[in-house]
């Protein structure tokens, strides 16, 4: 049986995915950096590093899911893998939140005109970045050219959406949705109150 992550060790794909992510996000965030005040360069650098960590975590998530889907995985291993998937999801969620915390530092309290933001967006910067990471993985692991091409086009489209989102945000024209934990992973005693 072949799994999506069978190609993990083929052709050094881990580095290639990170390079593609950095290229997509660098161009998307560069324009936003021109409009951000103060420490924008440092924040944008941290944002790129956080996005790469998110890509690595998504890759690990896929690897764990492959283990859980393997018919040869025994019941005890499946239970351990499920707990590992829950921990991985919790880490992934924390990384998305970290990206959003960094993006929030780029957002002024008010638009330069003093008006409230006129755009109310449906996704946070972290959520968009997560979707881009997943598309890059799909592009890497897709079995056929058509699926890879679609994932490539979609990731470029979302990178442009991210550029427009961050640019509108740093200009004070966009309000992002609240970000918080919508789903809790792991045992009940470990979940936030």
Contact map, one row per residue, 1 for C-alpha under 8 A:
1110000000000000000000000000000000000000000000000000000000000000000001000000000000000000000000000000000000000000000000000000000000000000000000000000000000000000000000000000000000000000000000000
1111010000000000000000000000000000000000000000000000000000000000000000000000000000000000000000000000000000000000000000000000000000000000000000000000000000000000000000000000000000000000000000000
1111110000000000000000000000000000000000000000000000000000000000010000000000000000000000000000000000000000000000000000000000000000000000000000000000000000000000000000000000000000000000000000000
0111111000000000000000000000000000000000000000000000000000000110010000000000000000000000000000000000000000000000000000000000000000000000000011000000000000000000000000000000000000000000000000000
0011111100000000000000000000000000000000000000000000000000000110010000000000000000000000000000000000000000000000000000000000000000000000000010000000000000000000000000000000000000000000000000000
0111111110000000000000000000000000000000000000000000000000000000000000000000000000000000000000000000000000000000000000000000000000000000000000000000000000000000000000000000000000000000000000000
0001111111001000000000000000000000000000000000000000000000000000000000000000000000000000000000000000000000000000000000000000000000000000000010000000000000000000000000000000000000000000000000000
0000111111011100000000000000000000000000000000000000000000000000000000000000000000000000000000000000000000000000000000000000000000000000000000000000000000000000000000000000000000000000000000000
0000011111111000000000000000000000000000000000000000000000000000000000000000000000000000000000000000000000000000000000000000000000000000000000000000000000000000000000000000000000000000000000000
0000001111111000000000000000000000000000000000000000000000000000000000000000000000000000000000000000000000000000000000000000000000000000000000000000000000000000000000000000000000000000000000000
0000000011111000000000000000000000000000000000000000000000000000000000000000000000000000000000000000000000000000000000000000000000000000000000000000000000000000000000000000000000000000000000000
0000000111111111000000000000000000000000000000000000000000000000000000000000000000000000000000000000000000000000000000000000000000000000000000000000000000000000000000000000000000000000000000000
0000001111111111100000000000000000000000000000000000000000000000000000000000000000000000000000000000000000000000000000000000000000000000000100000000000000000000000000000000000000000000000000000
0000000100011111110000000000000000000000000000000000000100000000000000000000000000000000000000000000000000000000000000000000000000000000000000000000000000000000000000000000000000000000000000000
0000000000011111111000000000000000000000000000000000000000000000000000000000000000000000000000000000000000000000000000000000000000000000000000000000000000000000000000000000000000000000000000000
0000000000011111111100000000000000000000000000000000000000000000000000000000000000000000000000000000000000000000000000000000000000000000000000000000000000000000000000000000000000000000000000000
0000000000001111111110000000000000000000000000000000001000000000000000000000000000000000000000000000000000000000000000000000000000000001100100000000000000000000000000000000000000000000000000000
0000000000000111111111000000000000000000000000000001001000000000000000000000000000000000000000000000000000000000000000000000000000000000000000000000000000000000000000000000000000000000000000000
0000000000000011111111100000000000000000000000000000000000000000000000000000000000000000000000000000000000000000000000000000000000000000000000000000000000000000000000000000000000000000000000000
0000000000000001111111110000000000000000000000000000000000000000000000000000000000000000000000000000000000000000000000000000000000000001000000000000000000000000000000000000000000000000000000000
0000000000000000111111111000000000000000000000000011000000000000000000000000000000000000000000000000000000000000000000000000000000011001000000000000000000000000000000000000000000000000000000000
0000000000000000011111111100000000000000000000010001000000000000000000000000000000000000000000000000000000000000000000000000000000000000000000000000000000000000000000000000000000000000000000000
0000000000000000001111111110000000000000000000000000000000000000000000000000000000000000000000000000000000000000000000000000000000000000000000000000000000000000000000000000000000000000000000000
0000000000000000000111111111000000000000000000000000000000000000000000000000000000000000000000000000000000000000000000000000000000000000000000000000000000010010000000000000000000000000000000000
0000000000000000000011111111100000000000000000010000000000000000000000000000000000000000000000000000000000000000000000000000000000000000000000000000000000000010000000000000000000000000000000000
0000000000000000000001111111110000000000000000010000000000000000000000000000000000000000000000000000000000000000000000000000000000000000000000000000000000000000000000000000000000000000000000000
0000000000000000000000111111111000000000000000000000000000000000000000000000000000000000000000000000000000000000000000000000000000000000000000000000000000000000001000000000000000000000000000000
0000000000000000000000011111111100000000000000000000000000000000000000000000000000000000000000000000000000000000000000000000000000000000000000000000000000000011011100000000000000000000000000000
0000000000000000000000001111111110000000000100000000000000000000000000000000000000000000000000000000000000000000000000000000000000000000000000000000000000000000011001100000000000000000000000000
0000000000000000000000000111111111000000000000000000000000000000000000000000000000000000000000000000000000000000000000000000000000000000000000000000000000000000000000000000000000000000000000000
0000000000000000000000000011111111100000000000000000000000000000000000000000000000000000000000000000000000000000000000000000000000000000000000000000000000000000001000100000000000000000000000000
0000000000000000000000000001111111110000000000000000000000000000000000000000000000000000000000000000000000000000000000000000000000000000000000000000000000000000001001100100000000000000000000000
0000000000000000000000000000111111110001100100000000000000000000000000000000000000000000000000000000000000000000000000000000000000000000000000000000000000000000000000100000000000000000000000000
0000000000000000000000000000011111110000000000000000000000000000000000000000000000000000000000000000000000000000000000000000000000000000000000000000000000000000000000000000000000000000000000000
0000000000000000000000000000001111111000000000000000000000000000000000000000000000000000000000000000000000000000000000000000000000000000000000000000000000000000000000100110000000000000000000000
0000000000000000000000000000000111111101000000000000000000000000000000000000000000000000000000000000000001100000000000000000000000000000000000000000000000000000000000000110000000000000000000000
0000000000000000000000000000000000111111000000000000000000000000000000000000000000000000000000000000000001000000000000000000000000000000000000000000000000000000000000000000000000000000000000000
0000000000000000000000000000000000011111000000000000000000000000000000000000000000000000000000000000000000000000000000000000000000000000000000000000000000000000000000000000000000000000000000000
0000000000000000000000000000000000001111111000000000000000000000000000000000000000000000000000000000000000000000000000000000000000000000000000000000000000000000000000000000000000000000000000000
0000000000000000000000000000000010011111111100000000000000000000000000000000000000000000000000000000000001000000000000000000000000000000000000000000000000000000000000000000000000000000000000000
0000000000000000000000000000000010000011111110000000000000000000000000000000000000000000000000000000000000000000000000000000000000000000000000000000000000000000000000000000000000000000000000000
0000000000000000000000000000000000000011111111000000000000000000000000000000000000000000000000000000000000000000000000000000000000000000000000000000000000000000000000000000000000000000000000000
0000000000000000000000000000000000000011111111100000000000000000000000000000000000000000000000000000011011000000000000000000000000000000000000000000000000000000000000000000000000000000000000000
0000000000000000000000000000100010000001111111110000000000000000000000000000000000000000000000000000010000000000000000000000000000000000000000000000000000000000000000000000000000000000000000000
0000000000000000000000000000000000000000111111111000000000000000000000000000000000000000000000000000000000000000000000000000000000000000000000000000000000000000000000000000000000000000000000000
0000000000000000000000000000000000000000011111111100000000000000000000000000000000000000000000000000010000000000000000000000000000000000000000000000000000000000000000000000000000000000000000000
0000000000000000000000000000000000000000001111111110000000000000000000000000000000000000000000000010011000000000000000000000000000000000000000000000000000000000000000000000000000000000000000000
0000000000000000000001001100000000000000000111111111000000000000000000000000000000000000000000000000000000000000000000000000000000000000000000000000000000000000000000000000000000000000000000000
0000000000000000000000000000000000000000000011111111100000000000000000000000000000000000000000000000000000000000000000000000000000000000000000000000000000000000000000000000000000000000000000000
0000000000000000000000000000000000000000000001111111110000000000000000000000000000000000000000100110000000000000000000000000000000000000000000000000000000000000000000000000000000000000000000000
0000000000000000000010000000000000000000000000111111111000000000000000000000000000000000000000100010000000000000000000000000000011001000000000000000000000000000000000000000000000000000000000000
0000000000000000010011000000000000000000000000011111111100000000000000000000000000000000000000000000000000000000000000000000000000000000000000000000000000000000000000000000000000000000000000000
0000000000000000000000000000000000000000000000001111111110000000000000000000000000000000000000100000000000000000000000000000000000000000000000000000000000000000000000000000000000000000000000000
0000000000000000000000000000000000000000000000000111111111000000000000000000000000000000000100110000000000000000000000000000000001001000000000000000000000000000000000000000000000000000000000000
0000000000000000110000000000000000000000000000000011111111100000000000000000000000000000000000000000000000000000000000000000000001001100000000000000000000000000000000000000000000000000000000000
0000000000000100000000000000000000000000000000000001111111110000000000000000000000000000000000000000000000000000000000000000000000000000000000000000000000000000000000000000000000000000000000000
0000000000000000000000000000000000000000000000000000111111111000000000000000000000000001001100000000000000000000000000000000000000000000000000000000000000000000000000000000000000000000000000000
0000000000000000000000000000000000000000000000000000011111111100000000000000000000000000000100000000000000000000000000000000000000001100000000000000000000000000000000000000000000000000000000000
0000000000000000000000000000000000000000000000000000001111111110000000000000000000000000000000000000000000000000000000000000000000000000100000000000000000000000000000000000000000000000000000000
0000000000000000000000000000000000000000000000000000000111111111000000000000000000000001000000000000000000000000000000000000000000000000000000000000000000000000000000000000000000000000000000000
0000000000000000000000000000000000000000000000000000000011111111100000000000000000001001100000000000000000000000000000000000000000000000000000000000000000000000000000000000000000000000000000000
0001100000000000000000000000000000000000000000000000000001111111110000000000000000000000000000000000000000000000000000000000000000000000000000000000000000000000000000000000000000000000000000000
0001100000000000000000000000000000000000000000000000000000111111111000000000000000000000000000000000000000000000000000000000000000000000000000000000000000000000000000000000000000000000000000000
0000000000000000000000000000000000000000000000000000000000011111111100000000000010011000000000000000000000000000000000000000000000000000000000000000000000000000000000000000000000000000000000000
0000000000000000000000000000000000000000000000000000000000001111111110000000000010001000000000000000000000000000000000000000000000000000000000000000000000000000000000000000000000000000000000000
0011100000000000000000000000000000000000000000000000000000000111111111000000000000000000000000000000000000000000000000000000000000000000000000000000000000000000000000000000000000000000000000000
0000000000000000000000000000000000000000000000000000000000000011111111001000010010000000000000000000000000000000000000000000000000000000000000000000000000000000000000000000000000000000000000000
0000000000000000000000000000000000000000000000000000000000000001111111001000010011000000000000000000000000000000000000000000000000000000000000000000000000000000000000000000000000000000000000000
0000000000000000000000000000000000000000000000000000000000000000111111101000000000000000000000000000000000000000000000000000000000000000000000000000000000000000000000000000000000000000000000000
1000000000000000000000000000000000000000000000000000000000000000011111111000000000000000000000000000000000000000000000000000000000000000000000000000000000000000000000000000000000000000000000000
0000000000000000000000000000000000000000000000000000000000000000000011111100000000000000000000000000000000000000000000000000000000000000000000000000000000000000000000000000000000000000000000000
0000000000000000000000000000000000000000000000000000000000000000000001111100000000000000000000000000000000000000000000000000000000000000000000000000000000000000000000000000000000000000000000000
0000000000000000000000000000000000000000000000000000000000000000001111111110110000000000000000000000000000000000000000000000000000000000000000000000000000000000000000000000000000000000000000000
0000000000000000000000000000000000000000000000000000000000000000000000111111110000000000000000000000000000000000000000000000000000000000000000000000000000000000000000000000000000000000000000000
0000000000000000000000000000000000000000000000000000000000000000000000001111111000000000000000000000000000000000000000000000000000000000000000000000000000000000000000000000000000000000000000000
0000000000000000000000000000000000000000000000000000000000000000000000000111111100000000000000000000000000000000000000000000000000000000000000000000000000000000000000000000000000000000000000000
0000000000000000000000000000000000000000000000000000000000000000000000001111111110000000000000000000000000000000000000000000000000000000000000000000000000000000000000000000000000000000000000000
0000000000000000000000000000000000000000000000000000000000000000001100001111111111000000000000000000000000000000000000000000000000000000000000000000000000000000000000000000000000000000000000000
0000000000000000000000000000000000000000000000000000000000000000000000000011111111100000000000000000000000000000000000000000000000000000000000000000000000000000000000000000000000000000000000000
0000000000000000000000000000000000000000000000000000000000000000000000000001111111110000000000000000000000000000000000000000000000000000000000000000000000000000000000000000000000000000000000000
0000000000000000000000000000000000000000000000000000000000000001101100000000111111111000000000000000000000000000000000000000000000000000000000000000000000000000000000000000000000000000000000000
0000000000000000000000000000000000000000000000000000000000000000000100000000011111111100000000000000000000000000000000000000000000000000000000000000000000000000000000000000000000000000000000000
0000000000000000000000000000000000000000000000000000000000000000000000000000001111111110000000000000000000000000000000000000000000000000000000000000000000000000000000000000000000000000010000000
0000000000000000000000000000000000000000000000000000000000000001000000000000000111111111000000000000000000000000000000000000000000000000000000000000000000000000000000000000000000000000000000000
0000000000000000000000000000000000000000000000000000000000001001100000000000000011111111100000000000000000000000000000000000000000000000000000000000000000000000000000000000000000000000000000000
0000000000000000000000000000000000000000000000000000000000000000000000000000000001111111110000000000000000000000000000000000000000000000000000000000000000000000000000000000000000000000110000000
0000000000000000000000000000000000000000000000000000000000000000000000000000000000111111111000000000000000000000000000000000000000000000000000000000000000000000000000000000000000000000110000000
0000000000000000000000000000000000000000000000000000000010011000000000000000000000011111111100000000000000000000000000000000000000000000000000000000000000000000000000000000000000000000000000000
0000000000000000000000000000000000000000000000000000000000001000000000000000000000001111111110000000000000000000000000000000000000000000000000000000000000000000000000000000000000000000100000000
0000000000000000000000000000000000000000000000000000000000000000000000000000000000000111111111000000000000000000000000000000000000000000000000000000000000000000000000000000000000000001100000000
0000000000000000000000000000000000000000000000000000000010000000000000000000000000000011111111100000000000000000000000000000000000000000000000000000000000000000000000000000000000000000000000000
0000000000000000000000000000000000000000000000000000010011000000000000000000000000000001111111110000000000000000000000000000000000000000000000000000000000000000000000000000000000000000000000000
0000000000000000000000000000000000000000000000000000000000000000000000000000000000000000111111111000000000000000000000000000000000000000000000000000000000000000000000000000000000001000000000000
0000000000000000000000000000000000000000000000000000000000000000000000000000000000000000011111111100000000000000000000000000000000000000000000000000000000000000000000000000000000000000000000000
0000000000000000000000000000000000000000000000000110110000000000000000000000000000000000001111111110000000000000000000000000010000000000000000000000000000000000000000000000000000000000000000000
0000000000000000000000000000000000000000000000000000010000000000000000000000000000000000000111111111000000000000000000000000011011000000000000000000000000000000000000000000000000000000000000000
0000000000000000000000000000000000000000000000000000000000000000000000000000000000000000000011111111100000000000000000000000010000000000000000000000000000000000000000000000000000110000000000000
0000000000000000000000000000000000000000000000000100000000000000000000000000000000000000000001111111110000000000000000000000010000000000000000000000000000000000000000000000000000000000000000000
0000000000000000000000000000000000000000000000100110000000000000000000000000000000000000000000111111111000000000000000000000110000000000000000000000000000000000000000000000000000000000000000000
0000000000000000000000000000000000000000000000000000000000000000000000000000000000000000000000011111111100000000000000000001110000000000000000000000000000000000000000000000000000100000000000000
0000000000000000000000000000000000000000000000000000000000000000000000000000000000000000000000001111111110000000000000000000000000000000000000000000000000000000000000000000000000000000000000000
0000000000000000000000000000000000000000001101100000000000000000000000000000000000000000000000000111111111000000000000000000000000000000000000000000000000000000000000000000000000000000000000000
0000000000000000000000000000000000000000001000100000000000000000000000000000000000000000000000000011111111100000000000000000100000000000000000000000000000000000000001000000000000000000000000000
0000000000000000000000000000000000000000000000000000000000000000000000000000000000000000000000000001111111100000000000000000000000000000000000000000000000000000000000000000000000000000000000000
0000000000000000000000000000000000000000001000000000000000000000000000000000000000000000000000000000111111110000000000000000000000000000000000000000000000000000000000000000000000000000000000000
0000000000000000000000000000000000011001001000000000000000000000000000000000000000000000000000000000011111110000000000000000000000000000000000000000000000000000000000001100000000000000000000000
0000000000000000000000000000000000010000000000000000000000000000000000000000000000000000000000000000001111111000000000000000000000000000000000000000000000000000000000001111000000000000000000000
0000000000000000000000000000000000000000000000000000000000000000000000000000000000000000000000000000000011111110000000000000000000000000000000000000000000000000000000001111000000000000000000000
0000000000000000000000000000000000000000000000000000000000000000000000000000000000000000000000000000000000111110000000000000000000000000000000000000000000000000000000000001000000000000000000000
0000000000000000000000000000000000000000000000000000000000000000000000000000000000000000000000000000000000011111111110000000000000000000000000000000000000000000000000000001000000000000000000000
0000000000000000000000000000000000000000000000000000000000000000000000000000000000000000000000000000000000011111111110000000000000000000000000000000000000000000000000000011100000000000000000000
0000000000000000000000000000000000000000000000000000000000000000000000000000000000000000000000000000000000000111111000000000000000000000000000000000000000000000000000000011000000000000000000000
0000000000000000000000000000000000000000000000000000000000000000000000000000000000000000000000000000000000000111111000000000000000000000000000000000000000000000000000000000000000000000000000000
0000000000000000000000000000000000000000000000000000000000000000000000000000000000000000000000000000000000000111111100000000000000000000000000000000000000000000000000000000000000000000000000000
0000000000000000000000000000000000000000000000000000000000000000000000000000000000000000000000000000000000000111111110000000000000000000000000000000000000000000000000000000000000000000000000000
0000000000000000000000000000000000000000000000000000000000000000000000000000000000000000000000000000000000000110011111000000000000000000000000000000000000000000000000000001100000000000000000000
0000000000000000000000000000000000000000000000000000000000000000000000000000000000000000000000000000000000000110001111110000000000000000000000000000000000000000000000000001111000000000000000000
0000000000000000000000000000000000000000000000000000000000000000000000000000000000000000000000000000000000000000000111110000000000000000000000000000000000000000000000000000111000000000000000000
0000000000000000000000000000000000000000000000000000000000000000000000000000000000000000000000000000000000000000000011111000000000000000000000000000000000000000000000000000111000000000000000000
0000000000000000000000000000000000000000000000000000000000000000000000000000000000000000000000000000000000000000000011111100000000000000000000000000000000000000000000000000011110000000000000000
0000000000000000000000000000000000000000000000000000000000000000000000000000000000000000000000000000000000000000000000111111000000000000000000000000000000000000000010000000011110000000000000000
0000000000000000000000000000000000000000000000000000000000000000000000000000000000000000000000000000000000000000000000011111000000000000000000000000000000000000000000000000000110000000000000000
0000000000000000000000000000000000000000000000000000000000000000000000000000000000000000000000000000000000000000000000001111101100000000000000000000000000000000000000000000000110000000000000000
0000000000000000000000000000000000000000000000000000000000000000000000000000000000000000000000000001000000000000000000001111111100000000000000000000000000000000000000000000000111100000000000000
0000000000000000000000000000000000000000000000000000000000000000000000000000000000000000000000000011001000000000000000000011111110000000000000000000000000000000010011000000000000000000000000000
0000000000000000000000000000000000000000000000000000000000000000000000000000000000000000000000111111000000000000000000000001111111000000000000000000000000000000000000000000000000000000000000000
0000000000000000000000000000000000000000000000000000000000000000000000000000000000000000000000010000000000000000000000000011111111100000000000000000000000000000000000000000000000000000000000000
0000000000000000000000000000000000000000000000000000000000000000000000000000000000000000000000000000000000000000000000000011111111110000000000000000000000000100010000000000000000000000000000000
0000000000000000000000000000000000000000000000000010000000000000000000000000000000000000000000010000000000000000000000000000111111111000000000000000000000000000010000000000000000000000000000000
0000000000000000000000000000000000000000000000000010011000000000000000000000000000000000000000010000000000000000000000000000011111111100000000000000000000000000000000000000000000000000000000000
0000000000000000000000000000000000000000000000000000000000000000000000000000000000000000000000000000000000000000000000000000001111111110000000000000000000100100000000000000000000000000000000000
0000000000000000000010000000000000000000000000000000000000000000000000000000000000000000000000000000000000000000000000000000000111111111000000000000000000100110000000000000000000000000000000000
0000000000000000000010000000000000000000000000000010011001000000000000000000000000000000000000000000000000000000000000000000000011111111100000000000000000000000000000000000000000000000000000000
0000000000000000000000000000000000000000000000000000001001000000000000000000000000000000000000000000000000000000000000000000000001111111110000000000000000000000000000000000000000000000000000000
0000000000000000000000000000000000000000000000000000000000000000000000000000000000000000000000000000000000000000000000000000000000111111111000000000001101100000000000000000000000000000000000000
0000000000000000100110000000000000000000000000000000000000000000000000000000000000000000000000000000000000000000000000000000000000011111111100000000001100100000000000000000000000000000000000000
0000000000000000100000000000000000000000000000000000000000100000000000000000000000000000000000000000000000000000000000000000000000001111111110000000000000000000000000000000000000000000000000000
0000000000000000000000000000000000000000000000000000000000000000000000000000000000000000000000000000000000000000000000000000000000000111111111000011001000000000000000000000000000000000000000000
0000000000000000000000000000000000000000000000000000000000000000000000000000000000000000000000000000000000000000000000000000000000000011111111000011111100000000000000000000000000000000000000000
0000000000001000100000000000000000000000000000000000000000000000000000000000000000000000000000000000000000000000000000000000000000000001111111000001000000000000000000000000000000000000000000000
0001101000000000000000000000000000000000000000000000000000000000000000000000000000000000000000000000000000000000000000000000000000000000111111100001000000000000000000000000000000000000000000000
0001000000000000000000000000000000000000000000000000000000000000000000000000000000000000000000000000000000000000000000000000000000000000011111111011000000000000000000000000000000000000000000000
0000000000000000000000000000000000000000000000000000000000000000000000000000000000000000000000000000000000000000000000000000000000000000000011111011000000000000000000000000000000000000000000000
0000000000000000000000000000000000000000000000000000000000000000000000000000000000000000000000000000000000000000000000000000000000000000000001111111000000000000000000000000000000000000000000000
0000000000000000000000000000000000000000000000000000000000000000000000000000000000000000000000000000000000000000000000000000000000000000000001111111100000000000000000000000000000000000000000000
0000000000000000000000000000000000000000000000000000000000000000000000000000000000000000000000000000000000000000000000000000000000000000000000011111110000000000000000000000000000000000000000000
0000000000000000000000000000000000000000000000000000000000000000000000000000000000000000000000000000000000000000000000000000000000000000011001111111111000000000000000000000000000000000000000000
0000000000000000000000000000000000000000000000000000000000000000000000000000000000000000000000000000000000000000000000000000000000000000011111111111111100000000000000000000000000000000000000000
0000000000000000000000000000000000000000000000000000000000000000000000000000000000000000000000000000000000000000000000000000000000000000001000001111111110000000000000000000000000000000000000000
0000000000000000000000000000000000000000000000000000000000000000000000000000000000000000000000000000000000000000000000000000000000000000001000000111111111000000000000000000000000000000000000000
0000000000000000000000000000000000000000000000000000000000000000000000000000000000000000000000000000000000000000000000000000000000000011011000000011111111100000000000000000000000000000000000000
0000000000000000000000000000000000000000000000000000000000000000000000000000000000000000000000000000000000000000000000000000000000000011001000000001111111110000000000000000000000000000000000000
0000000000000000000000000000000000000000000000000000000000000000000000000000000000000000000000000000000000000000000000000000000000000000000000000000111111111000000000000000000000000000000000000
0000000000000000000000000000000000000000000000000000000000000000000000000000000000000000000000000000000000000000000000000000000000000010000000000000011111111100000000000000000000000000000000000
0000000000000000000000000000000000000000000000000000000000000000000000000000000000000000000000000000000000000000000000000000000000110011000000000000001111111110000000000000000000000000000000000
0000000000000000000000010000000000000000000000000000000000000000000000000000000000000000000000000000000000000000000000000000000000000000000000000000000111111111000000000000000000000000000000000
0000000000000000000000000000000000000000000000000000000000000000000000000000000000000000000000000000000000000000000000000000000000000000000000000000000011111111100000000000000000000000000000000
0000000000000000000000000000000000000000000000000000000000000000000000000000000000000000000000000000000000000000000000000000000100110000000000000000000001111111110000000000000000000000000000000
0000000000000000000000011001000000000000000000000000000000000000000000000000000000000000000000000000000000000000000000000000000000010000000000000000000000111111111000000000000000000000000000000
0000000000000000000000000001000000000000000000000000000000000000000000000000000000000000000000000000000000000000000000000000000000000000000000000000000000011111111100000000000000000000000000000
0000000000000000000000000000000000000000000000000000000000000000000000000000000000000000000000000000000000000000000000000000000000000000000000000000000000001111111110000000000000000000000000000
0000000000000000000000000001100000000000000000000000000000000000000000000000000000000000000000000000000000000000000000000000100110000000000000000000000000000111111111000000000000000000000000000
0000000000000000000000000011101100000000000000000000000000000000000000000000000000000000000000000000000000000000000000000000000000000000000000000000000000000011111111100000000000000000000000000
0000000000000000000000000001000000000000000000000000000000000000000000000000000000000000000000000000000000000000000000000000000000000000000000000000000000000001111111110000000000000000000000000
0000000000000000000000000000000000000000000000000000000000000000000000000000000000000000000000000000000000000000000000001000100000000000000000000000000000000000111111111000010000000000000000000
0000000000000000000000000000100100000000000000000000000000000000000000000000000000000000000000000000001000000000000000000000100000000000000000000000000000000000011111111100000000000000000000000
0000000000000000000000000000101110100000000000000000000000000000000000000000000000000000000000000000000000000000000000000000000000000000000000000000000000000000001111111110000000000000000000000
0000000000000000000000000000000000000000000000000000000000000000000000000000000000000000000000000000000000000000000000000000000000000000000000000000000000000000000111111111110000000000000000000
0000000000000000000000000000000000000000000000000000000000000000000000000000000000000000000000000000000001110000000000000000000000000000000000000000000000000000000011111111111100000000000000000
0000000000000000000000000000000100110000000000000000000000000000000000000000000000000000000000000000000001110000000000000000000000000000000000000000000000000000000001111111100000000000000000000
0000000000000000000000000000000000110000000000000000000000000000000000000000000000000000000000000000000000110011000000000000000000000000000000000000000000000000000000111111110000000000000000000
0000000000000000000000000000000000000000000000000000000000000000000000000000000000000000000000000000000000111111000110000000000000000000000000000000000000000000000000011111111000000000000000000
0000000000000000000000000000000000000000000000000000000000000000000000000000000000000000000000000000000000000010000111100000000000000000000000000000000000000000000000011111111000000000000000000
0000000000000000000000000000000000000000000000000000000000000000000000000000000000000000000000000000000000000000000011111000000000000000000000000000000000000000000010011011111100000000000000000
0000000000000000000000000000000000000000000000000000000000000000000000000000000000000000000000000000000000000000000011111000000000000000000000000000000000000000000000001001111110000000000000000
0000000000000000000000000000000000000000000000000000000000000000000000000000000000000000000000000000000000000000000000011111000000000000000000000000000000000000000000001000011111000000000000000
0000000000000000000000000000000000000000000000000000000000000000000000000000000000000000000000000000000000000000000000011111000000000000000000000000000000000000000000000000001111100000000000000
0000000000000000000000000000000000000000000000000000000000000000000000000000000000000000000000000000000000000000000000000001000000000000000000000000000000000000000000000000000111110000000000000
0000000000000000000000000000000000000000000000000000000000000000000000000000000000000000000000001001000000000000000000000001000000000000000000000000000000000000000000000000000011111000000000000
0000000000000000000000000000000000000000000000000000000000000000000000000000000000000000000000001000000000000000000000000000000000000000000000000000000000000000000000000000000001111100000000000
0000000000000000000000000000000000000000000000000000000000000000000000000000000000000000000010000000000000000000000000000000000000000000000000000000000000000000000000000000000000111111000000000
0000000000000000000000000000000000000000000000000000000000000000000000000000000000000000000000000000000000000000000000000000000000000000000000000000000000000000000000000000000000011111000000000
0000000000000000000000000000000000000000000000000000000000000000000000000000000000000000000000000000000000000000000000000000000000000000000000000000000000000000000000000000000000001111100000000
0000000000000000000000000000000000000000000000000000000000000000000000000000000000000000010000000000000000000000000000000000000000000000000000000000000000000000000000000000000000001111110000100
0000000000000000000000000000000000000000000000000000000000000000000000000000000000000110110000000000000000000000000000000000000000000000000000000000000000000000000000000000000000000011111000100
0000000000000000000000000000000000000000000000000000000000000000000000000000000000100110000000000000000000000000000000000000000000000000000000000000000000000000000000000000000000000001111101100
0000000000000000000000000000000000000000000000000000000000000000000000000000000000000000000000000000000000000000000000000000000000000000000000000000000000000000000000000000000000000000111111100
0000000000000000000000000000000000000000000000000000000000000000000000000000000000000000000000000000000000000000000000000000000000000000000000000000000000000000000000000000000000000000011111100
0000000000000000000000000000000000000000000000000000000000000000000000000000000000000000000000000000000000000000000000000000000000000000000000000000000000000000000000000000000000000000001111100
0000000000000000000000000000000000000000000000000000000000000000000000000000000000000000000000000000000000000000000000000000000000000000000000000000000000000000000000000000000000000000011111110
0000000000000000000000000000000000000000000000000000000000000000000000000000000000000000000000000000000000000000000000000000000000000000000000000000000000000000000000000000000000000001111111111
0000000000000000000000000000000000000000000000000000000000000000000000000000000000000000000000000000000000000000000000000000000000000000000000000000000000000000000000000000000000000000000001111
0000000000000000000000000000000000000000000000000000000000000000000000000000000000000000000000000000000000000000000000000000000000000000000000000000000000000000000000000000000000000000000000111
